[in-house]
Amino acid sequence: MQKRVRAIICEEDRYLFIHRVVEDREYWVFPGGGVEGGDVSLEAALIRECEEELGVQVEVGEFFTKTYFLMDGEEQEQHIFFCRVVSGKIGTGNGPEFQVGGEYRGSFDVEWVHKMEMKDRHILPEEVKDMLLGE
């Protein structure tokens, strides 16, 4: 089972998301990704992923929840933490998502979404969105 990590970054009732459009699918996800062999902990993986995807260093805070889902027929275990940006500039990531001709298809944009707008967005995982909105 592949382990993944996600960061909930919130400032002034706005949450930071990765907005993806792939073919005919549009969705928003919390920053993060797969735990790799060199990651010594879930927290270390999340710090690395935020540097790659966002261009920022984060302080990993409280564990929020764990979810499960299928991706390409393989079960994924996703660990979600609250995080705080401590340095860097959002939008300056250099991970594989930004490599021209890389494996990522579609668009990949870093966006702040106000809490009041979250209900109308296709945010994954949906159960995490519902928990944050108190539903």
Secondary structure as the mmCIF struct_conf table of DSSP 4:
data_model
#
loop_
_struct_conf.conf_type_id
_struct_conf.id
_struct_conf.beg_label_comp_id
_struct_conf.beg_label_asym_id
_struct_conf.beg_label_seq_id
_struct_conf.end_label_comp_id
_struct_conf.end_label_asym_id
_struct_conf.end_label_seq_id
STRN STRN1 GLN A 2 GLU A 11
TURN_TY1_P TURN_TY1_P1 GLU A 12 ASP A 13
STRN STRN2 ARG A 14 VAL A 22
TURN_TY1_P TURN_TY1_P2 GLU A 23 ASP A 24
STRN STRN3 ARG A 25 VAL A 29
BEND BEND1 PRO A 31 PRO A 31
STRN STRN4 GLY A 32 GLY A 34
TURN_TY1_P TURN_TY1_P3 GLY A 37 GLY A 38
BEND BEND2 VAL A 40 SER A 41
HELX_RH_AL_P HELX_RH_AL_P1 LEU A 42 LEU A 54
BEND BEND3 GLY A 55 GLY A 55
STRN STRN5 VAL A 56 MET A 71
TURN_TY1_P TURN_TY1_P4 ASP A 72 GLY A 73
STRN STRN6 GLU A 74 GLY A 88
TURN_TY1_P TURN_TY1_P5 ILE A 90 GLY A 91
BEND BEND4 GLY A 95 GLY A 95
HELX_RH_3T_P HELX_RH_3T_P1 PRO A 96 PHE A 98
BEND BEND5 GLN A 99 GLN A 99
TURN_TY1_P TURN_TY1_P6 VAL A 100 GLY A 101
BEND BEND6 GLY A 102 GLU A 103
BEND BEND7 GLY A 106 GLY A 106
STRN STRN7 SER A 107 HIS A 114
HELX_RH_AL_P HELX_RH_AL_P2 LYS A 115 MET A 118
TURN_TY1_P TURN_TY1_P7 LYS A 119 ASP A 120
BEND BEND8 ARG A 121 ARG A 121
STRN STRN8 ILE A 123 LEU A 124
BEND BEND9 PRO A 125 PRO A 125
HELX_RH_AL_P HELX_RH_AL_P3 GLU A 126 LEU A 133
TURN_TY1_P TURN_TY1_P8 GLY A 134 GLY A 134
#
